Amino acid sequence: MQEKKRVYLAGKITGDPLYRCKFYEAEKALKAAGFNVLSPAILPDGFTYEAYMRMTTAMLDECEAACFLPDWRESKGAMYEYGRAAAYNKEIFFFEEWLAEWQTAQPKAEEAAVMKIAE
């Protein structure tokens, strides 16, 4: 069985009352594409900023890739995570660009599967 690529999902949390929805929707799409997603949005409330950064850094370090939501530049934490991902040579991609490419590729993948069945 092929192991799924682990991807860390980064974006603005502080100051965004709807961050859990935003992260959840992105996580759903990434999982549908076959990724194993680690999302900081699952962490419970009540910790200090420094504690959250220790937890999310550990999550990021366990992943091969990092995916950044559109608002990541508005987040001090996500900016740090971008720098860390780059420093550790992790694959970095941006959710909106990835989603557009993935959605475009889906019909082609389905057509290829139908053609294979037809053969």
PDB file as gemmi writes it, atoms N, CA and C in Angstrom:
CRYST1    1.000    1.000    1.000  90.00  90.00  90.00 P 1                      
ATOM      1  N   MET A   1       0.839  -1.186   0.000  1.00  0.00           N  
ATOM      2  CA  MET A   1       0.000   0.000   0.000  1.00  0.00           C  
ATOM      3  C   MET A   1       0.885   1.250   0.000  1.00  0.00           C  
ATOM      4  N   GLN A   2       0.580   2.183  -0.900  1.00  0.00           N  
ATOM      5  CA  GLN A   2       1.353   3.417  -0.997  1.00  0.00           C  
ATOM      6  C   GLN A   2       0.955   4.366   0.133  1.00  0.00           C  
ATOM      7  N   GLU A   3       1.966   4.904   0.815  1.00  0.00           N  
ATOM      8  CA  GLU A   3       1.717   5.828   1.907  1.00  0.00           C  
ATOM      9  C   GLU A   3       1.336   7.191   1.345  1.00  0.00           C  
ATOM     10  N   LYS A   4       0.346   7.828   1.968  1.00  0.00           N  
ATOM     11  CA  LYS A   4      -0.087   9.158   1.543  1.00  0.00           C  
ATOM     12  C   LYS A   4       0.937  10.193   1.964  1.00  0.00           C  
ATOM     13  N   LYS A   5       1.116  11.204   1.109  1.00  0.00           N  
ATOM     14  CA  LYS A   5       2.009  12.310   1.450  1.00  0.00           C  
ATOM     15  C   LYS A   5       1.367  13.139   2.559  1.00  0.00           C  
ATOM     16  N   ARG A   6       2.175  13.435   3.590  1.00  0.00           N  
ATOM     17  CA  ARG A   6       1.698  14.266   4.697  1.00  0.00           C  
ATOM     18  C   ARG A   6       1.915  15.735   4.347  1.00  0.00           C  
ATOM     19  N   VAL A   7       0.848  16.511   4.498  1.00  0.00           N  
ATOM     20  CA  VAL A   7       0.922  17.940   4.190  1.00  0.00           C  
ATOM     21  C   VAL A   7       0.386  18.738   5.378  1.00  0.00           C  
ATOM     22  N   TYR A   8       1.111  19.782   5.718  1.00  0.00           N  
ATOM     23  CA  TYR A   8       0.703  20.704   6.775  1.00  0.00           C  
ATOM     24  C   TYR A   8      -0.061  21.845   6.124  1.00  0.00           C  
ATOM     25  N   LEU A   9      -1.181  22.220   6.712  1.00  0.00           N  
ATOM     26  CA  LEU A   9      -2.028  23.282   6.173  1.00  0.00           C  
ATOM     27  C   LEU A   9      -1.816  24.549   6.994  1.00  0.00           C  
ATOM     28  N   ALA A  10      -1.411  25.629   6.347  1.00  0.00           N  
ATOM     29  CA  ALA A  10      -1.096  26.879   7.041  1.00  0.00           C  
ATOM     30  C   ALA A  10      -1.964  28.022   6.530  1.00  0.00           C  
ATOM     31  N   GLY A  11      -2.318  28.905   7.440  1.00  0.00           N  
ATOM     32  CA  GLY A  11      -3.109  30.078   7.084  1.00  0.00           C  
ATOM     33  C   GLY A  11      -3.399  30.903   8.316  1.00  0.00           C  
ATOM     34  N   LYS A  12      -4.125  31.977   8.115  1.00  0.00           N  
ATOM     35  CA  LYS A  12      -4.456  32.887   9.210  1.00  0.00           C  
ATOM     36  C   LYS A  12      -5.502  32.256  10.133  1.00  0.00           C  
ATOM     37  N   ILE A  13      -5.194  32.278  11.428  1.00  0.00           N  
ATOM     38  CA  ILE A  13      -6.143  31.809  12.441  1.00  0.00           C  
ATOM     39  C   ILE A  13      -6.527  32.971  13.356  1.00  0.00           C  
ATOM     40  N   THR A  14      -5.534  33.619  13.940  1.00  0.00           N  
ATOM     41  CA  THR A  14      -5.788  34.715  14.881  1.00  0.00           C  
ATOM     42  C   THR A  14      -6.558  35.838  14.188  1.00  0.00           C  
ATOM     43  N   GLY A  15      -7.689  36.207  14.769  1.00  0.00           N  
ATOM     44  CA  GLY A  15      -8.493  37.292  14.223  1.00  0.00           C  
ATOM     45  C   GLY A  15      -9.492  36.869  13.166  1.00  0.00           C  
ATOM     46  N   ASP A  16      -9.532  35.589  12.826  1.00  0.00           N  
ATOM     47  CA  ASP A  16     -10.488  35.097  11.829  1.00  0.00           C  
ATOM     48  C   ASP A  16     -11.504  34.191  12.532  1.00  0.00           C  
ATOM     49  N   PRO A  17     -12.708  34.694  12.809  1.00  0.00           N  
ATOM     50  CA  PRO A  17     -13.684  33.885  13.540  1.00  0.00           C  
ATOM     51  C   PRO A  17     -14.156  32.651  12.763  1.00  0.00           C  
ATOM     52  N   LEU A  18     -13.935  32.628  11.463  1.00  0.00           N  
ATOM     53  CA  LEU A  18     -14.377  31.492  10.639  1.00  0.00           C  
ATOM     54  C   LEU A  18     -13.222  30.590  10.207  1.00  0.00           C  
ATOM     55  N   TYR A  19     -12.105  30.679  10.911  1.00  0.00           N  
ATOM     56  CA  TYR A  19     -10.933  29.924  10.469  1.00  0.00           C  
ATOM     57  C   TYR A  19     -11.171  28.423  10.438  1.00  0.00           C  
ATOM     58  N   ARG A  20     -11.939  27.885  11.375  1.00  0.00           N  
ATOM     59  CA  ARG A  20     -12.148  26.424  11.386  1.00  0.00           C  
ATOM     60  C   ARG A  20     -12.844  25.969  10.103  1.00  0.00           C  
ATOM     61  N   CYS A  21     -13.837  26.719   9.632  1.00  0.00           N  
ATOM     62  CA  CYS A  21     -14.525  26.378   8.371  1.00  0.00           C  
ATOM     63  C   CYS A  21     -13.563  26.438   7.189  1.00  0.00           C  
ATOM     64  N   LYS A  22     -12.791  27.492   7.135  1.00  0.00           N  
ATOM     65  CA  LYS A  22     -11.841  27.689   6.034  1.00  0.00           C  
ATOM     66  C   LYS A  22     -10.836  26.530   5.978  1.00  0.00           C  
ATOM     67  N   PHE A  23     -10.274  26.183   7.110  1.00  0.00           N  
ATOM     68  CA  PHE A  23      -9.309  25.086   7.163  1.00  0.00           C  
ATOM     69  C   PHE A  23      -9.974  23.747   6.843  1.00  0.00           C  
ATOM     70  N   TYR A  24     -11.187  23.548   7.349  1.00  0.00           N  
ATOM     71  CA  TYR A  24     -11.898  22.294   7.115  1.00  0.00           C  
ATOM     72  C   TYR A  24     -12.165  22.078   5.626  1.00  0.00           C  
ATOM     73  N   GLU A  25     -12.620  23.117   4.943  1.00  0.00           N  
ATOM     74  CA  GLU A  25     -12.910  22.991   3.504  1.00  0.00           C  
ATOM     75  C   GLU A  25     -11.636  22.677   2.718  1.00  0.00           C  
ATOM     76  N   ALA A  26     -10.546  23.333   3.058  1.00  0.00           N  
ATOM     77  CA  ALA A  26      -9.276  23.059   2.380  1.00  0.00           C  
ATOM     78  C   ALA A  26      -8.807  21.638   2.690  1.00  0.00           C  
ATOM     79  N   GLU A  27      -8.953  21.233   3.935  1.00  0.00           N  
ATOM     80  CA  GLU A  27      -8.554  19.879   4.330  1.00  0.00           C  
ATOM     81  C   GLU A  27      -9.347  18.826   3.557  1.00  0.00           C  
ATOM     82  N   LYS A  28     -10.656  19.047   3.388  1.00  0.00           N  
ATOM     83  CA  LYS A  28     -11.493  18.108   2.627  1.00  0.00           C  
ATOM     84  C   LYS A  28     -10.972  17.929   1.206  1.00  0.00           C  
ATOM     85  N   ALA A  29     -10.645  19.034   0.554  1.00  0.00           N  
ATOM     86  CA  ALA A  29     -10.154  18.956  -0.825  1.00  0.00           C  
ATOM     87  C   ALA A  29      -8.814  18.224  -0.892  1.00  0.00           C  
ATOM     88  N   LEU A  30      -7.917  18.543   0.018  1.00  0.00           N  
ATOM     89  CA  LEU A  30      -6.607  17.883   0.023  1.00  0.00           C  
ATOM     90  C   LEU A  30      -6.737  16.389   0.303  1.00  0.00           C  
ATOM     91  N   LYS A  31      -7.618  16.028   1.214  1.00  0.00           N  
ATOM     92  CA  LYS A  31      -7.840  14.600   1.505  1.00  0.00           C  
ATOM     93  C   LYS A  31      -8.435  13.889   0.302  1.00  0.00           C  
ATOM     94  N   ALA A  32      -9.345  14.555  -0.405  1.00  0.00           N  
ATOM     95  CA  ALA A  32      -9.948  13.958  -1.602  1.00  0.00           C  
ATOM     96  C   ALA A  32      -8.900  13.681  -2.668  1.00  0.00           C  
ATOM     97  N   ALA A  33      -7.830  14.478  -2.658  1.00  0.00           N  
ATOM     98  CA  ALA A  33      -6.746  14.294  -3.615  1.00  0.00           C  
ATOM     99  C   ALA A  33      -5.714  13.273  -3.127  1.00  0.00           C  
ATOM    100  N   GLY A  34      -5.925  12.737  -1.929  1.00  0.00           N  
ATOM    101  CA  GLY A  34      -5.055  11.681  -1.449  1.00  0.00           C  
ATOM    102  C   GLY A  34      -3.997  12.081  -0.439  1.00  0.00           C  
ATOM    103  N   PHE A  35      -4.061  13.301   0.072  1.00  0.00           N  
ATOM    104  CA  PHE A  35      -3.094  13.743   1.077  1.00  0.00           C  
ATOM    105  C   PHE A  35      -3.543  13.327   2.482  1.00  0.00           C  
ATOM    106  N   ASN A  36      -2.584  13.166   3.359  1.00  0.00           N  
ATOM    107  CA  ASN A  36      -2.811  13.025   4.794  1.00  0.00           C  
ATOM    108  C   ASN A  36      -2.547  14.410   5.373  1.00  0.00           C  
ATOM    109  N   VAL A  37      -3.571  15.083   5.880  1.00  0.00           N  
ATOM    110  CA  VAL A  37      -3.496  16.502   6.230  1.00  0.00           C  
ATOM    111  C   VAL A  37      -3.352  16.707   7.737  1.00  0.00           C  
ATOM    112  N   LEU A  38      -2.393  17.516   8.116  1.00  0.00           N  
ATOM    113  CA  LEU A  38      -2.255  17.969   9.499  1.00  0.00           C  
ATOM    114  C   LEU A  38      -2.650  19.440   9.523  1.00  0.00           C  
ATOM    115  N   SER A  39      -3.683  19.749  10.294  1.00  0.00           N  
ATOM    116  CA  SER A  39      -4.241  21.099  10.324  1.00  0.00           C  
ATOM    117  C   SER A  39      -4.189  21.677  11.731  1.00  0.00           C  
ATOM    118  N   PRO A  40      -3.651  22.875  11.888  1.00  0.00           N  
ATOM    119  CA  PRO A  40      -3.633  23.505  13.204  1.00  0.00           C  
ATOM    120  C   PRO A  40      -5.030  23.896  13.686  1.00  0.00           C  
ATOM    121  N   ALA A  41      -6.007  23.907  12.798  1.00  0.00           N  
ATOM    122  CA  ALA A  41      -7.368  24.291  13.176  1.00  0.00           C  
ATOM    123  C   ALA A  41      -8.029  23.256  14.081  1.00  0.00           C  
ATOM    124  N   ILE A  42      -7.440  22.084  14.205  1.00  0.00           N  
ATOM    125  CA  ILE A  42      -8.021  21.066  15.085  1.00  0.00           C  
ATOM    126  C   ILE A  42      -7.597  21.252  16.545  1.00  0.00           C  
ATOM    127  N   LEU A  43      -6.609  22.098  16.770  1.00  0.00           N  
ATOM    128  CA  LEU A  43      -6.107  22.281  18.136  1.00  0.00           C  
ATOM    129  C   LEU A  43      -7.157  22.977  18.998  1.00  0.00           C  
ATOM    130  N   PRO A  44      -7.258  22.585  20.263  1.00  0.00           N  
ATOM    131  CA  PRO A  44      -8.269  23.189  21.141  1.00  0.00           C  
ATOM    132  C   PRO A  44      -7.919  24.613  21.552  1.00  0.00           C  
ATOM    133  N   ASP A  45      -8.910  25.345  21.965  1.00  0.00           N  
ATOM    134  CA  ASP A  45      -8.718  26.705  22.466  1.00  0.00           C  
ATOM    135  C   ASP A  45      -8.040  26.671  23.833  1.00  0.00           C  
ATOM    136  N   GLY A  46      -7.449  27.808  24.223  1.00  0.00           N  
ATOM    137  CA  GLY A  46      -6.979  27.962  25.586  1.00  0.00           C  
ATOM    138  C   GLY A  46      -5.488  27.943  25.812  1.00  0.00           C  
ATOM    139  N   PHE A  47      -4.702  27.828  24.757  1.00  0.00           N  
ATOM    140  CA  PHE A  47      -3.250  27.821  24.907  1.00  0.00           C  
ATOM    141  C   PHE A  47      -2.677  29.193  24.557  1.00  0.00           C  
ATOM    142  N   THR A  48      -1.464  29.435  24.968  1.00  0.00           N  
ATOM    143  CA  THR A  48      -0.792  30.675  24.591  1.00  0.00           C  
ATOM    144  C   THR A  48      -0.349  30.583  23.136  1.00  0.00           C  
ATOM    145  N   TYR A  49      -0.058  31.735  22.557  1.00  0.00           N  
ATOM    146  CA  TYR A  49       0.452  31.775  21.192  1.00  0.00           C  
ATOM    147  C   TYR A  49       1.730  30.931  21.082  1.00  0.00           C  
ATOM    148  N   GLU A  50       2.607  31.068  22.051  1.00  0.00           N  
ATOM    149  CA  GLU A  50       3.879  30.322  22.026  1.00  0.00           C  
ATOM    150  C   GLU A  50       3.631  28.812  22.070  1.00  0.00           C  
ATOM    151  N   ALA A  51       2.655  28.382  22.864  1.00  0.00           N  
ATOM    152  CA  ALA A  51       2.327  26.958  22.925  1.00  0.00           C  
ATOM    153  C   ALA A  51       1.794  26.464  21.583  1.00  0.00           C  
ATOM    154  N   TYR A  52       0.909  27.263  20.955  1.00  0.00           N  
ATOM    155  CA  TYR A  52       0.397  26.885  19.636  1.00  0.00           C  
ATOM    156  C   TYR A  52       1.538  26.772  18.624  1.00  0.00           C  
ATOM    157  N   MET A  53       2.479  27.679  18.682  1.00  0.00           N  
ATOM    158  CA  MET A  53       3.588  27.640  17.732  1.00  0.00           C  
ATOM    159  C   MET A  53       4.462  26.402  17.956  1.00  0.00           C  
ATOM    160  N   ARG A  54       4.652  25.991  19.193  1.00  0.00           N  
ATOM    161  CA  ARG A  54       5.405  24.752  19.445  1.00  0.00           C  
ATOM    162  C   ARG A  54       4.662  23.548  18.861  1.00  0.00           C  
ATOM    163  N   MET A  55       3.347  23.520  19.052  1.00  0.00           N  
ATOM    164  CA  MET A  55       2.546  22.402  18.539  1.00  0.00           C  
ATOM    165  C   MET A  55       2.523  22.382  17.014  1.00  0.00           C  
ATOM    166  N   THR A  56       2.312  23.548  16.414  1.00  0.00           N  
ATOM    167  CA  THR A  56       2.231  23.580  14.947  1.00  0.00           C  
ATOM    168  C   THR A  56       3.588  23.341  14.305  1.00  0.00           C  
ATOM    169  N   THR A  57       4.648  23.770  14.959  1.00  0.00           N  
ATOM    170  CA  THR A  57       5.990  23.488  14.436  1.00  0.00           C  
ATOM    171  C   THR A  57       6.233  21.982  14.412  1.00  0.00           C  
ATOM    172  N   ALA A  58       5.816  21.295  15.463  1.00  0.00           N  
ATOM    173  CA  ALA A  58       5.959  19.827  15.494  1.00  0.00           C  
ATOM    174  C   ALA A  58       5.135  19.191  14.374  1.00  0.00           C  
ATOM    175  N   MET A  59       3.927  19.708  14.141  1.00  0.00           N  
ATOM    176  CA  MET A  59       3.084  19.174  13.065  1.00  0.00           C  
ATOM    177  C   MET A  59       3.766  19.383  11.709  1.00  0.00           C  
ATOM    178  N   LEU A  60       4.242  20.585  11.473  1.00  0.00           N  
ATOM    179  CA  LEU A  60       4.920  20.896  10.215  1.00  0.00           C  
ATOM    180  C   LEU A  60       6.145  20.013  10.013  1.00  0.00           C  
ATOM    181  N   ASP A  61       6.919  19.827  11.062  1.00  0.00           N  
ATOM    182  CA  ASP A  61       8.153  19.044  10.958  1.00  0.00           C  
ATOM    183  C   ASP A  61       7.888  17.595  10.566  1.00  0.00           C  
ATOM    184  N   GLU A  62       6.703  17.081  10.851  1.00  0.00           N  
ATOM    185  CA  GLU A  62       6.363  15.695  10.523  1.00  0.00           C  
ATOM    186  C   GLU A  62       5.834  15.526   9.096  1.00  0.00           C  
ATOM    187  N   CYS A  63       5.736  16.611   8.361  1.00  0.00           N  
ATOM    188  CA  CYS A  63       5.175  16.570   7.007  1.00  0.00           C  
ATOM    189  C   CYS A  63       6.251  16.724   5.940  1.00  0.00           C  
ATOM    190  N   GLU A  64       5.960  16.182   4.769  1.00  0.00           N  
ATOM    191  CA  GLU A  64       6.851  16.350   3.617  1.00  0.00           C  
ATOM    192  C   GLU A  64       6.565  17.647   2.872  1.00  0.00           C  
ATOM    193  N   ALA A  65       5.351  18.171   3.068  1.00  0.00           N  
ATOM    194  CA  ALA A  65       4.928  19.344   2.295  1.00  0.00           C  
ATOM    195  C   ALA A  65       4.131  20.295   3.183  1.00  0.00           C  
ATOM    196  N   ALA A  66       4.022  21.540   2.717  1.00  0.00           N  
ATOM    197  CA  ALA A  66       3.205  22.544   3.387  1.00  0.00           C  
ATOM    198  C   ALA A  66       2.361  23.254   2.344  1.00  0.00           C  
ATOM    199  N   CYS A  67       1.083  23.392   2.651  1.00  0.00           N  
ATOM    200  CA  CYS A  67       0.129  24.051   1.764  1.00  0.00           C  
ATOM    201  C   CYS A  67      -0.339  25.332   2.452  1.00  0.00           C  
ATOM    202  N   PHE A  68      -0.299  26.440   1.737  1.00  0.00           N  
ATOM    203  CA  PHE A  68      -0.616  27.735   2.313  1.00  0.00           C  
ATOM    204  C   PHE A  68      -1.923  28.285   1.750  1.00  0.00           C  
ATOM    205  N   LEU A  69      -2.832  28.610   2.657  1.00  0.00           N  
ATOM    206  CA  LEU A  69      -4.110  29.215   2.290  1.00  0.00           C  
ATOM    207  C   LEU A  69      -3.895  30.643   1.806  1.00  0.00           C  
ATOM    208  N   PRO A  70      -4.849  31.211   1.075  1.00  0.00           N  
ATOM    209  CA  PRO A  70      -4.651  32.536   0.479  1.00  0.00           C  
ATOM    210  C   PRO A  70      -4.260  33.646   1.452  1.00  0.00           C  
ATOM    211  N   ASP A  71      -4.706  33.563   2.687  1.00  0.00           N  
ATOM    212  CA  ASP A  71      -4.437  34.633   3.647  1.00  0.00           C  
ATOM    213  C   ASP A  71      -3.185  34.409   4.493  1.00  0.00           C  
ATOM    214  N   TRP A  72      -2.338  33.505   4.102  1.00  0.00           N  
ATOM    215  CA  TRP A  72      -1.200  33.135   4.951  1.00  0.00           C  
ATOM    216  C   TRP A  72      -0.262  34.300   5.234  1.00  0.00           C  
ATOM    217  N   ARG A  73      -0.166  35.248   4.318  1.00  0.00           N  
ATOM    218  CA  ARG A  73       0.737  36.392   4.532  1.00  0.00           C  
ATOM    219  C   ARG A  73       0.222  37.352   5.604  1.00  0.00           C  
ATOM    220  N   GLU A  74      -1.035  37.198   6.013  1.00  0.00           N  
ATOM    221  CA  GLU A  74      -1.617  38.026   7.070  1.00  0.00           C  
ATOM    222  C   GLU A  74      -1.368  37.426   8.455  1.00  0.00           C  
ATOM    223  N   SER A  75      -0.649  36.328   8.506  1.00  0.00           N  
ATOM    224  CA  SER A  75      -0.436  35.600   9.753  1.00  0.00           C  
ATOM    225  C   SER A  75       1.045  35.529  10.100  1.00  0.00           C  
ATOM    226  N   LYS A  76       1.390  36.037  11.262  1.00  0.00           N  
ATOM    227  CA  LYS A  76       2.773  35.959  11.732  1.00  0.00           C  
ATOM    228  C   LYS A  76       3.200  34.492  11.849  1.00  0.00           C  
ATOM    229  N   GLY A  77       2.304  33.644  12.356  1.00  0.00           N  
ATOM    230  CA  GLY A  77       2.621  32.220  12.501  1.00  0.00           C  
ATOM    231  C   GLY A  77       2.835  31.529  11.168  1.00  0.00           C  
ATOM    232  N   ALA A  78       1.958  31.797  10.203  1.00  0.00           N  
ATOM    233  CA  ALA A  78       2.094  31.172   8.885  1.00  0.00           C  
ATOM    234  C   ALA A  78       3.344  31.670   8.159  1.00  0.00           C  
ATOM    235  N   MET A  79       3.701  32.934   8.372  1.00  0.00           N  
ATOM    236  CA  MET A  79       4.935  33.456   7.775  1.00  0.00           C  
ATOM    237  C   MET A  79       6.146  32.701   8.346  1.00  0.00           C  
ATOM    238  N   TYR A  80       6.130  32.455   9.642  1.00  0.00           N  
ATOM    239  CA  TYR A  80       7.191  31.671  10.271  1.00  0.00           C  
ATOM    240  C   TYR A  80       7.204  30.255   9.690  1.00  0.00           C  
ATOM    241  N   GLU A  81       6.024  29.651   9.549  1.00  0.00           N  
ATOM    242  CA  GLU A  81       5.927  28.285   9.024  1.00  0.00           C  
ATOM    243  C   GLU A  81       6.437  28.211   7.587  1.00  0.00           C  
ATOM    244  N   TYR A  82       6.179  29.236   6.803  1.00  0.00           N  
ATOM    245  CA  TYR A  82       6.706  29.267   5.441  1.00  0.00           C  
ATOM    246  C   TYR A  82       8.237  29.258   5.464  1.00  0.00           C  
ATOM    247  N   GLY A  83       8.814  30.102   6.296  1.00  0.00           N  
ATOM    248  CA  GLY A  83      10.269  30.148   6.401  1.00  0.00           C  
ATOM    249  C   GLY A  83      10.850  28.830   6.864  1.00  0.00           C  
ATOM    250  N   ARG A  84      10.200  28.204   7.822  1.00  0.00           N  
ATOM    251  CA  ARG A  84      10.689  26.915   8.331  1.00  0.00           C  
ATOM    252  C   ARG A  84      10.572  25.828   7.259  1.00  0.00           C  
ATOM    253  N   ALA A  85       9.445  25.802   6.564  1.00  0.00           N  
ATOM    254  CA  ALA A  85       9.261  24.814   5.499  1.00  0.00           C  
ATOM    255  C   ALA A  85      10.328  24.986   4.420  1.00  0.00           C  
ATOM    256  N   ALA A  86      10.614  26.223   4.056  1.00  0.00           N  
ATOM    257  CA  ALA A  86      11.645  26.491   3.049  1.00  0.00           C  
ATOM    258  C   ALA A  86      13.022  26.078   3.567  1.00  0.00           C  
ATOM    259  N   ALA A  87      13.315  26.403   4.822  1.00  0.00           N  
ATOM    260  CA  ALA A  87      14.619  26.075   5.397  1.00  0.00           C  
ATOM    261  C   ALA A  87      14.843  24.570   5.473  1.00  0.00           C  
ATOM    262  N   TYR A  88      13.771  23.813   5.656  1.00  0.00           N  
ATOM    263  CA  TYR A  88      13.885  22.352   5.759  1.00  0.00           C  
ATOM    264  C   TYR A  88      13.587  21.657   4.430  1.00  0.00           C  
ATOM    265  N   ASN A  89      13.576  22.433   3.355  1.00  0.00           N  
ATOM    266  CA  ASN A  89      13.395  21.897   1.995  1.00  0.00           C  
ATOM    267  C   ASN A  89      12.124  21.074   1.824  1.00  0.00           C  
ATOM    268  N   LYS A  90      11.057  21.524   2.433  1.00  0.00           N  
ATOM    269  CA  LYS A  90       9.776  20.857   2.255  1.00  0.00           C  
ATOM    270  C   LYS A  90       9.138  21.354   0.963  1.00  0.00           C  
ATOM    271  N   GLU A  91       8.345  20.513   0.363  1.00  0.00           N  
ATOM    272  CA  GLU A  91       7.572  20.952  -0.800  1.00  0.00           C  
ATOM    273  C   GLU A  91       6.586  22.017  -0.311  1.00  0.00           C  
ATOM    274  N   ILE A  92       6.515  23.118  -1.012  1.00  0.00           N  
ATOM    275  CA  ILE A  92       5.614  24.212  -0.653  1.00  0.00           C  
ATOM    276  C   ILE A  92       4.673  24.458  -1.825  1.00  0.00           C  
ATOM    277  N   PHE A  93       3.387  24.528  -1.521  1.00  0.00           N  
ATOM    278  CA  PHE A  93       2.432  24.893  -2.568  1.00  0.00           C  
ATOM    279  C   PHE A  93       1.321  25.739  -1.972  1.00  0.00           C  
ATOM    280  N   PHE A  94       0.587  26.402  -2.860  1.00  0.00           N  
ATOM    281  CA  PHE A  94      -0.424  27.369  -2.455  1.00  0.00           C  
ATOM    282  C   PHE A  94      -1.798  26.829  -2.841  1.00  0.00           C  
ATOM    283  N   PHE A  95      -2.693  26.815  -1.866  1.00  0.00           N  
ATOM    284  CA  PHE A  95      -3.964  26.119  -2.006  1.00  0.00           C  
ATOM    285  C   PHE A  95      -4.755  26.526  -3.247  1.00  0.00           C  
ATOM    286  N   GLU A  96      -4.946  27.811  -3.487  1.00  0.00           N  
ATOM    287  CA  GLU A  96      -5.774  28.239  -4.622  1.00  0.00           C  
ATOM    288  C   GLU A  96      -5.203  27.746  -5.951  1.00  0.00           C  
ATOM    289  N   GLU A  97      -3.889  27.856  -6.127  1.00  0.00           N  
ATOM    290  CA  GLU A  97      -3.257  27.389  -7.363  1.00  0.00           C  
ATOM    291  C   GLU A  97      -3.385  25.869  -7.479  1.00  0.00           C  
ATOM    292  N   TRP A  98      -3.103  25.181  -6.382  1.00  0.00           N  
ATOM    293  CA  TRP A  98      -3.193  23.721  -6.390  1.00  0.00           C  
ATOM    294  C   TRP A  98      -4.611  23.276  -6.718  1.00  0.00           C  
ATOM    295  N   LEU A  99      -5.621  23.904  -6.074  1.00  0.00           N  
ATOM    296  CA  LEU A  99      -7.011  23.514  -6.278  1.00  0.00           C  
ATOM    297  C   LEU A  99      -7.432  23.688  -7.731  1.00  0.00           C  
ATOM    298  N   ALA A 100      -7.052  24.798  -8.343  1.00  0.00           N  
ATOM    299  CA  ALA A 100      -7.402  25.032  -9.750  1.00  0.00           C  
ATOM    300  C   ALA A 100      -6.792  23.953 -10.644  1.00  0.00           C  
ATOM    301  N   GLU A 101      -5.537  23.616 -10.399  1.00  0.00           N  
ATOM    302  CA  GLU A 101      -4.880  22.564 -11.194  1.00  0.00           C  
ATOM    303  C   GLU A 101      -5.528  21.208 -10.952  1.00  0.00           C  
ATOM    304  N   TRP A 102      -5.806  20.910  -9.701  1.00  0.00           N  
ATOM    305  CA  TRP A 102      -6.389  19.612  -9.351  1.00  0.00           C  
ATOM    306  C   TRP A 102      -7.779  19.454  -9.965  1.00  0.00           C  
ATOM    307  N   GLN A 103      -8.599  20.517  -9.879  1.00  0.00           N  
ATOM    308  CA  GLN A 103      -9.945  20.454 -10.448  1.00  0.00           C  
ATOM    309  C   GLN A 103      -9.901  20.303 -11.962  1.00  0.00           C  
ATOM    310  N   THR A 104      -8.939  20.953 -12.600  1.00  0.00           N  
ATOM    311  CA  THR A 104      -8.782  20.830 -14.050  1.00  0.00           C  
ATOM    312  C   THR A 104      -8.370  19.417 -14.435  1.00  0.00           C  
ATOM    313  N   ALA A 105      -7.548  18.797 -13.619  1.00  0.00           N  
ATOM    314  CA  ALA A 105      -7.037  17.453 -13.920  1.00  0.00           C  
ATOM    315  C   ALA A 105      -8.071  16.365 -13.651  1.00  0.00           C  
ATOM    316  N   GLN A 106      -9.055  16.628 -12.809  1.00  0.00           N  
ATOM    317  CA  GLN A 106     -10.021  15.595 -12.442  1.00  0.00           C  
ATOM    318  C   GLN A 106     -10.776  15.013 -13.632  1.00  0.00           C  
ATOM    319  N   PRO A 107     -11.364  15.813 -14.505  1.00  0.00           N  
ATOM    320  CA  PRO A 107     -12.075  15.206 -15.650  1.00  0.00           C  
ATOM    321  C   PRO A 107     -11.142  14.358 -16.511  1.00  0.00           C  
ATOM    322  N   LYS A 108      -9.901  14.812 -16.687  1.00  0.00           N  
ATOM    323  CA  LYS A 108      -8.954  14.052 -17.496  1.00  0.00           C  
ATOM    324  C   LYS A 108      -8.662  12.699 -16.855  1.00  0.00           C  
ATOM    325  N   ALA A 109      -8.524  12.667 -15.545  1.00  0.00           N  
ATOM    326  CA  ALA A 109      -8.274  11.409 -14.839  1.00  0.00           C  
ATOM    327  C   ALA A 109      -9.468  10.477 -14.983  1.00  0.00           C  
ATOM    328  N   GLU A 110     -10.682  11.042 -14.865  1.00  0.00           N  
ATOM    329  CA  GLU A 110     -11.884  10.231 -15.010  1.00  0.00           C  
ATOM    330  C   GLU A 110     -12.011   9.703 -16.439  1.00  0.00           C  
ATOM    331  N   GLU A 111     -11.708  10.549 -17.448  1.00  0.00           N  
ATOM    332  CA  GLU A 111     -11.754  10.116 -18.843  1.00  0.00           C  
ATOM    333  C   GLU A 111     -10.753   8.998 -19.090  1.00  0.00           C  
ATOM    334  N   ALA A 112      -9.563   9.126 -18.532  1.00  0.00           N  
ATOM    335  CA  ALA A 112      -8.545   8.090 -18.701  1.00  0.00           C  
ATOM    336  C   ALA A 112      -9.011   6.771 -18.089  1.00  0.00           C  
ATOM    337  N   ALA A 113      -9.665   6.836 -16.956  1.00  0.00           N  
ATOM    338  CA  ALA A 113     -10.165   5.628 -16.307  1.00  0.00           C  
ATOM    339  C   ALA A 113     -11.256   4.991 -17.157  1.00  0.00           C  
ATOM    340  N   VAL A 114     -12.135   5.797 -17.739  1.00  0.00           N  
ATOM    341  CA  VAL A 114     -13.208   5.269 -18.592  1.00  0.00           C  
ATOM    342  C   VAL A 114     -12.594   4.649 -19.840  1.00  0.00           C  
ATOM    343  N   MET A 115     -11.596   5.304 -20.429  1.00  0.00           N  
ATOM    344  CA  MET A 115     -10.936   4.753 -21.630  1.00  0.00           C  
ATOM    345  C   MET A 115     -10.275   3.427 -21.301  1.00  0.00           C  
ATOM    346  N   LYS A 116      -9.669   3.311 -20.162  1.00  0.00           N  
ATOM    347  CA  LYS A 116      -9.003   2.075 -19.747  1.00  0.00           C  
ATOM    348  C   LYS A 116     -10.021   0.960 -19.621  1.00  0.00           C  
ATOM    349  N   ILE A 117     -11.173   1.282 -19.040  1.00  0.00           N  
ATOM    350  CA  ILE A 117     -12.239   0.290 -18.883  1.00  0.00           C  
ATOM    351  C   ILE A 117     -12.759  -0.129 -20.246  1.00  0.00           C  
ATOM    352  N   ALA A 118     -12.878   0.826 -21.168  1.00  0.00           N  
ATOM    353  CA  ALA A 118     -13.419   0.555 -22.497  1.00  0.00           C  
ATOM    354  C   ALA A 118     -12.488  -0.342 -23.322  1.00  0.00           C  
ATOM    355  N   GLU A 119     -11.210  -0.313 -22.999  1.00  0.00           N  
ATOM    356  CA  GLU A 119     -10.235  -1.117 -23.772  1.00  0.00           C  
ATOM    357  C   GLU A 119     -10.400  -2.536 -23.493  1.00  0.00           C  
TER     358      GLU A 119                                                      
END                                                                             
